[in-house]
Amino acid sequence: MKALFLNFENLEEIGGITKKILFEKEALEDKGFKTYLSHIKKDNFAISTLYIDDYPIIAYGNGLVGKINRHIKTAALYDWIKDSNIDLLYVS
């Protein structure tokens, strides 16, 4: 079975939230799920991009526009979930 751990945090910062997310992903894998992890990365121009594992899905932009786009640009994420035959969506 396949699972997507849907997360909108930046995992490049090592801290308590990152450790918790990685621990929960590992727990899903221990239960037999092939688990994909989504996360936000910012490039040198502060443009936020949603990644699933190391594959870029959606570039949101930066500033206020980027924050708004996180809430309304969902079609590419939906298409990826549908095309990948995800059985479980775990939202953090």
DSSP file (Angstrom, degrees, kcal/mol; ACC not computed):
  #  RESIDUE AA STRUCTURE BP1 BP2  ACC     N-H-->O    O-->H-N    N-H-->O    O-->H-N    TCO  KAPPA ALPHA  PHI   PSI    X-CA   Y-CA   Z-CA
    1    1 A M              0   0    0      0, 0.0    33,-3.0     0, 0.0     2,-0.4   0.000 360.0 360.0 360.0 151.0    0.0    0.0    0.0
    2    2 A K  E     -a   34   0A   0     83,-0.3    85,-1.9    31,-0.2    86,-1.7  -0.874 360.0-173.6-112.3 141.7    1.1    3.6   -0.7
    3    3 A A  E     -ab  35  88A   0     31,-2.5    33,-2.7    -2,-0.4     2,-0.5  -0.979  14.3-150.6-132.1 145.2    0.8    6.5    1.7
    4    4 A L  E     -ab  36  89A   0     84,-2.5    86,-2.8    -2,-0.4     2,-1.0  -0.976   8.6-152.0-114.1 121.0    1.5   10.2    1.3
    5    5 A F  E     -ab  37  90A   0     31,-3.3    33,-2.5    -2,-0.5     2,-0.7  -0.810  19.1-153.1 -89.3 100.7    2.6   12.1    4.4
    6    6 A L  E     + b   0  91A   0     84,-3.0    86,-2.5    -2,-1.0     2,-0.4  -0.684  27.8 158.6 -85.6 115.1    1.3   15.6    3.5
    7    7 A N        -     0   0    0     -2,-0.7    -2,-0.0    84,-0.2    84,-0.0  -0.997  32.5-165.2-140.5 136.2    3.3   18.2    5.3
    8    8 A F        +     0   0    0     -2,-0.4     2,-0.2    31,-0.1    31,-0.1  -0.052  56.4 109.6-114.6  31.5    3.8   21.9    4.5
    9    9 A E  S    S-     0   0    0     29,-0.3    31,-2.3     8,-0.1     2,-0.7  -0.677  75.2-110.0-101.7 159.3    6.9   22.4    6.7
   10   10 A N  B >   -c   40   0B   0     -2,-0.2     3,-0.6    29,-0.2    31,-0.1  -0.817  27.8-169.3 -86.9 116.0   10.5   23.1    5.7
   11   11 A L  T 3  S+     0   0    0     -2,-0.7    -1,-0.1    29,-0.5     4,-0.1   0.428  70.0  85.1 -89.5   1.6   12.4   19.9    6.6
   12   12 A E  T 3  S+     0   0    0     28,-0.3     2,-0.6     2,-0.1    -1,-0.2   0.743  74.7  80.8 -74.6 -20.8   15.8   21.5    6.0
   13   13 A E  S <  S-     0   0    0     -3,-0.6     2,-0.6     1,-0.0     5,-0.2  -0.756  81.8-136.8 -86.2 124.9   15.8   22.9    9.5
   14   14 A I        +     0   0    0     -2,-0.6     2,-0.3     4,-0.1    -2,-0.1  -0.714  54.0 109.8 -83.4 121.9   16.8   20.3   12.1
   15   15 A G  S  > S-     0   0    0     -2,-0.6     4,-2.3    -4,-0.1     5,-0.2  -0.940  80.5 -65.1-170.3-171.9   14.5   20.6   15.1
   16   16 A G  H  > S+     0   0    0     -2,-0.3     4,-2.2     1,-0.2     5,-0.2   0.872 125.3  50.7 -62.5 -40.8   11.7   19.0   17.0
   17   17 A I  H  > S+     0   0    0      2,-0.2     4,-2.5     1,-0.2    -1,-0.2   0.928 111.3  48.3 -65.5 -44.5    9.1   19.3   14.3
   18   18 A T  H  > S+     0   0    0     -5,-0.2     4,-2.5     1,-0.2     5,-0.2   0.919 111.9  49.5 -61.5 -44.3   11.4   17.7   11.7
   19   19 A K  H  X S+     0   0    0     -4,-2.3     4,-2.1     1,-0.2    -1,-0.2   0.902 111.4  49.7 -61.8 -41.3   12.3   14.8   14.0
   20   20 A K  H  X S+     0   0    0     -4,-2.2     4,-2.3     2,-0.2    -2,-0.2   0.919 111.7  48.2 -64.0 -44.3    8.6   14.2   14.8
   21   21 A I  H  X S+     0   0    0     -4,-2.5     4,-2.3     1,-0.2    -2,-0.2   0.924 113.0  47.2 -63.3 -45.7    7.6   14.2   11.1
   22   22 A L  H  X S+     0   0    0     -4,-2.5     4,-2.1     1,-0.2    -1,-0.2   0.859 111.6  51.7 -66.0 -34.7   10.5   11.8   10.2
   23   23 A F  H  X S+     0   0    0     -4,-2.1     4,-2.0    -5,-0.2    -1,-0.2   0.910 110.3  48.3 -66.5 -42.4    9.5    9.5   13.1
   24   24 A E  H  X S+     0   0    0     -4,-2.3     4,-2.0     2,-0.2    -2,-0.2   0.882 110.2  51.9 -66.3 -37.9    5.9    9.4   12.0
   25   25 A K  H  X S+     0   0    0     -4,-2.3     4,-2.0     1,-0.2    -1,-0.2   0.923 109.7  49.6 -61.8 -44.0    7.0    8.6    8.4
   26   26 A E  H  X S+     0   0    0     -4,-2.1     4,-2.2     1,-0.2    -2,-0.2   0.872 107.7  54.3 -62.5 -37.6    9.1    5.7    9.8
   27   27 A A  H  X S+     0   0    0     -4,-2.0     4,-1.1     2,-0.2    -1,-0.2   0.899 107.5  50.1 -65.0 -40.0    6.1    4.5   11.8
   28   28 A L  H  <>S+     0   0    0     -4,-2.0     5,-1.9     1,-0.2     3,-0.4   0.906 110.6  49.9 -62.7 -41.1    4.0    4.3    8.6
   29   29 A E  H ><5S+     0   0    0     -4,-2.0     3,-1.6     1,-0.2    -2,-0.2   0.870 105.6  56.5 -65.6 -36.0    6.7    2.4    6.8
   30   30 A D  H 3<5S+     0   0    0     -4,-2.2    -1,-0.2     1,-0.3    -2,-0.2   0.785 102.1  57.5 -64.6 -26.4    6.9    0.0    9.8
   31   31 A K  T 3<5S-     0   0    0     -4,-1.1    -1,-0.3    -3,-0.4    -2,-0.2   0.410 129.6 -96.1 -84.6   1.7    3.2   -0.7    9.2
   32   32 A G  T < 5S+     0   0    0     -3,-1.6     2,-0.4     1,-0.3    -3,-0.2   0.532  78.8 136.3 101.1   7.1    3.9   -1.7    5.6
   33   33 A F      < -     0   0    0     -5,-1.9     2,-0.9   -31,-0.1    -1,-0.3  -0.704  56.1-133.0 -89.0 137.6    3.2    1.5    3.7
   34   34 A K  E     -a    2   0A   0    -33,-3.0   -31,-2.5    -2,-0.4     2,-0.5  -0.829  41.3-155.3 -79.2 108.5    5.5    2.7    0.9
   35   35 A T  E     -a    3   0A   0     -2,-0.9     2,-0.4   -33,-0.2   -31,-0.2  -0.802  19.3-165.8-106.3 127.6    5.5    6.3    2.3
   36   36 A Y  E     -a    4   0A   0    -33,-2.7   -31,-3.3    -2,-0.5     2,-0.5  -0.839  13.9-147.2-102.4 144.3    6.2    9.5    0.3
   37   37 A L  E     -a    5   0A   0     -2,-0.4    16,-3.3   -33,-0.2     2,-0.3  -0.954   5.2-157.1-119.2 123.5    6.9   12.7    2.2
   38   38 A S  E     + D   0  52B   0    -33,-2.5     2,-0.3    -2,-0.5   -29,-0.3  -0.745  23.6 157.8 -95.0 148.0    5.9   16.1    1.0
   39   39 A H  E     - D   0  51B   0     12,-2.3    12,-3.2    -2,-0.3     2,-0.4  -0.980  37.8-107.7-161.0 163.4    7.7   19.2    2.2
   40   40 A I  E     -cD  10  50B   0    -31,-2.3   -29,-0.5    -2,-0.3     2,-0.4  -0.804  28.4-174.3 -99.4 136.5    8.5   22.8    1.3
   41   41 A K  E     - D   0  49B   0      8,-2.3     8,-2.5    -2,-0.4     2,-0.4  -0.977  12.0-149.3-125.4 145.5   11.8   24.0    0.1
   42   42 A K  E     - D   0  48B   0     -2,-0.4     6,-0.2     6,-0.2     2,-0.0  -0.947  12.8-149.0-112.5 135.2   12.9   27.6   -0.6
   43   43 A D    >   -     0   0    0      4,-1.5     3,-1.8    -2,-0.4    -1,-0.0  -0.146  42.8 -78.7 -88.4-169.7   15.4   28.4   -3.2
   44   44 A N  T 3  S+     0   0    0      1,-0.3    -1,-0.1     2,-0.1    -2,-0.0   0.698 132.3  52.8 -65.1 -19.6   17.9   31.3   -3.3
   45   45 A F  T 3  S-     0   0    0      2,-0.1    -1,-0.3    17,-0.0     3,-0.1   0.210 118.3-110.3-100.4  14.0   15.2   33.7   -4.4
   46   46 A A    <   +     0   0    0     -3,-1.8     2,-0.6     1,-0.2    17,-0.3   0.735  65.2 153.9  63.5  26.5   12.9   32.6   -1.5
   47   47 A I        -     0   0    0     15,-0.1    -4,-1.5    13,-0.0     2,-0.3  -0.771  39.0-137.2 -86.5 123.1   10.5   30.9   -3.8
   48   48 A S  E     -DE  42  61B   0     13,-2.7    12,-2.8    -2,-0.6    13,-1.1  -0.638  23.4-176.4 -83.0 133.8    8.6   28.2   -2.0
   49   49 A T  E     -DE  41  59B   0     -8,-2.5    -8,-2.3    -2,-0.3     2,-0.5  -0.997  22.7-132.4-132.1 134.5    8.2   24.8   -3.8
   50   50 A L  E     -DE  40  58B   0      8,-3.2     7,-3.4    -2,-0.4     8,-1.2  -0.761  28.7-171.1 -85.9 126.4    6.3   21.8   -2.7
   51   51 A Y  E     -DE  39  56B   0    -12,-3.2   -12,-2.3    -2,-0.5     2,-0.5  -0.882  21.4-151.9-114.3 147.1    8.3   18.6   -3.1
   52   52 A I  E >  S-DE  38  55B   0      3,-2.4     3,-2.2    -2,-0.3     2,-0.4  -0.980  81.1 -43.3-115.5 115.3    7.3   15.0   -2.7
   53   53 A D  T 3  S-     0   0    0    -16,-3.3   -14,-0.1    -2,-0.5    -2,-0.1  -0.551 126.0 -29.3  54.4-115.0   10.5   13.2   -1.7
   54   54 A D  T 3  S+     0   0    0     -2,-0.4    -1,-0.3    -3,-0.1   -16,-0.1   0.197 116.8 102.5-111.0  17.1   12.9   14.9   -4.2
   55   55 A Y  E <  S-E   52   0B   0     -3,-2.2    -3,-2.4     0, 0.0     2,-0.2  -0.886  70.2-131.1-105.3 118.7   10.4   15.6   -7.0
   56   56 A P  E     +E   51   0B   0      0, 0.0    -5,-0.3     0, 0.0     3,-0.1  -0.489  30.8 169.7 -70.4 133.2    9.1   19.2   -7.3
   57   57 A I  E     +     0   0B   0     -7,-3.4     2,-0.4     1,-0.3    -6,-0.2   0.816  61.2   9.4-107.4 -53.4    5.3   19.3   -7.6
   58   58 A I  E     -E   50   0B   0     -8,-1.2    -8,-3.2    18,-0.1     2,-0.7  -0.996  54.2-149.5-139.1 129.5    4.2   23.0   -7.3
   59   59 A A  E     -E   49   0B   0     -2,-0.4   -10,-0.3   -10,-0.2   -11,-0.0  -0.893  16.7-176.6 -94.8 116.3    6.2   26.2   -7.2
   60   60 A Y  E     -     0   0B   0    -12,-2.8     2,-0.2    -2,-0.7     9,-0.2   0.780  29.2-132.6 -85.1 -28.0    4.1   28.6   -5.0
   61   61 A G  E     -E   48   0B   0    -13,-1.1   -13,-2.7     5,-0.1    -1,-0.3  -0.680  28.0 -74.3 103.1-164.8    6.2   31.8   -5.4
   62   62 A N  S >> S+     0   0    0     -2,-0.2     4,-1.3   -15,-0.2     3,-0.5  -0.829  80.9  12.0-131.4 170.3    7.3   34.0   -2.6
   63   63 A G  H 3> S-     0   0    0    -17,-0.3     4,-1.7    -2,-0.3     5,-0.1  -0.254 119.9 -22.6  65.7-150.3    5.9   36.6   -0.2
   64   64 A L  H 3> S+     0   0    0      1,-0.2     4,-2.3     2,-0.2    -1,-0.2   0.868 138.8  55.9 -63.8 -39.0    2.1   37.1    0.1
   65   65 A V  H <> S+     0   0    0     -3,-0.5     4,-2.7     1,-0.2    -1,-0.2   0.912 106.9  50.6 -61.1 -42.4    1.4   35.6   -3.3
   66   66 A G  H  X S+     0   0    0     -4,-1.3     4,-1.4     1,-0.2    -1,-0.2   0.883 109.3  50.7 -62.6 -39.7    3.3   32.4   -2.3
   67   67 A K  H  X S+     0   0    0     -4,-1.7     4,-0.5     2,-0.2    -1,-0.2   0.897 113.0  45.4 -66.3 -40.0    1.3   32.2    1.0
   68   68 A I  H >X S+     0   0    0     -4,-2.3     3,-1.4     1,-0.2     4,-1.0   0.914 108.8  56.4 -67.9 -42.6   -2.0   32.6   -0.9
   69   69 A N  H 3X S+     0   0    0     -4,-2.7     4,-2.8     1,-0.3     3,-0.3   0.807  95.3  66.1 -61.2 -30.1   -1.0   30.0   -3.6
   70   70 A R  H 3< S+     0   0    0     -4,-1.4    -1,-0.3     1,-0.2    -2,-0.2   0.805 107.4  42.0 -60.3 -27.6   -0.3   27.4   -0.9
   71   71 A H  H << S+     0   0    0     -3,-1.4    -1,-0.2    -4,-0.5    -2,-0.2   0.681 125.4  30.1 -93.5 -20.1   -4.1   27.5   -0.2
   72   72 A I  H  < S+     0   0    0     -4,-1.0     2,-1.3    -3,-0.3     3,-0.3   0.669  97.2  80.2-116.4 -20.1   -5.4   27.6   -3.8
   73   73 A K     <  +     0   0    0     -4,-2.8    -1,-0.1    -5,-0.2     4,-0.1  -0.699  51.7 125.5 -91.1  90.1   -2.9   25.8   -6.0
   74   74 A T     >  +     0   0    0     -2,-1.3     4,-2.6     2,-0.1     5,-0.2   0.489  38.6  92.0-122.4  -7.8   -3.8   22.2   -5.4
   75   75 A A  H  > S+     0   0    0     -3,-0.3     4,-2.6     1,-0.2     5,-0.2   0.897  88.6  48.8 -61.2 -43.6   -4.5   20.7   -8.9
   76   76 A A  H  > S+     0   0    0      2,-0.2     4,-2.1     1,-0.2    -1,-0.2   0.886 112.7  48.6 -65.6 -37.6   -0.9   19.4   -9.4
   77   77 A L  H  > S+     0   0    0      2,-0.2     4,-2.4     1,-0.2    -2,-0.2   0.927 111.7  49.5 -66.4 -44.8   -0.9   17.8   -6.0
   78   78 A Y  H  X S+     0   0    0     -4,-2.6     4,-2.5     1,-0.2    -2,-0.2   0.920 110.7  50.3 -58.8 -45.0   -4.3   16.1   -6.7
   79   79 A D  H  X S+     0   0    0     -4,-2.6     4,-2.9     1,-0.2     5,-0.2   0.900 109.7  50.4 -62.1 -41.0   -3.1   14.8  -10.0
   80   80 A W  H  X S+     0   0    0     -4,-2.1     4,-2.0     2,-0.2    -1,-0.2   0.922 111.4  48.4 -63.6 -43.5    0.1   13.4   -8.4
   81   81 A I  H  <>S+     0   0    0     -4,-2.4     5,-1.7     2,-0.2     4,-0.4   0.921 115.1  45.0 -61.4 -44.8   -2.0   11.6   -5.7
   82   82 A K  H ><5S+     0   0    0     -4,-2.5     3,-1.0     1,-0.2    -2,-0.2   0.924 114.8  46.9 -66.5 -45.4   -4.4   10.2   -8.3
   83   83 A D  H 3<5S+     0   0    0     -4,-2.9    -1,-0.2     1,-0.2    -2,-0.2   0.791 111.8  51.3 -68.5 -28.3   -1.6    9.1  -10.8
   84   84 A S  T 3<5S-     0   0    0     -4,-2.0    -1,-0.2    -5,-0.2    -2,-0.2   0.459 105.2-127.2 -89.4  -1.6    0.4    7.5   -8.0
   85   85 A N  T < 5 -     0   0    0     -3,-1.0   -83,-0.3    -4,-0.4     2,-0.3   0.932  33.2-166.2  55.3  50.6   -2.5    5.4   -6.7
   86   86 A I      < -     0   0    0     -5,-1.7    -1,-0.2     1,-0.1   -83,-0.2  -0.530  14.6-170.8 -71.2 129.5   -2.1    6.7   -3.1
   87   87 A D  S    S+     0   0    0    -85,-1.9     2,-0.4    -2,-0.3   -84,-0.2   0.767  70.8  32.2 -90.6 -31.0   -4.1    4.5   -0.6
   88   88 A L  E     -b    3   0A   0    -86,-1.7   -84,-2.5     2,-0.0     2,-0.6  -0.994  60.3-161.0-134.8 131.6   -3.7    6.7    2.5
   89   89 A L  E     -b    4   0A   0     -2,-0.4     2,-0.6   -86,-0.2   -84,-0.2  -0.951  11.5-168.6-111.9 112.7   -3.3   10.4    2.9
   90   90 A Y  E     -b    5   0A   0    -86,-2.8   -84,-3.0    -2,-0.6     2,-0.5  -0.903   7.3-160.9-104.4 116.1   -1.7   11.3    6.2
   91   91 A V  E      b    6   0A   0     -2,-0.6   -84,-0.2   -86,-0.2   -86,-0.1  -0.849 360.0 360.0-105.2 129.2   -2.0   15.1    6.9
   92   92 A S              0   0    0    -86,-2.5   -85,-0.2    -2,-0.5    -1,-0.1   0.372 360.0 360.0-110.3 360.0    0.3   16.7    9.5
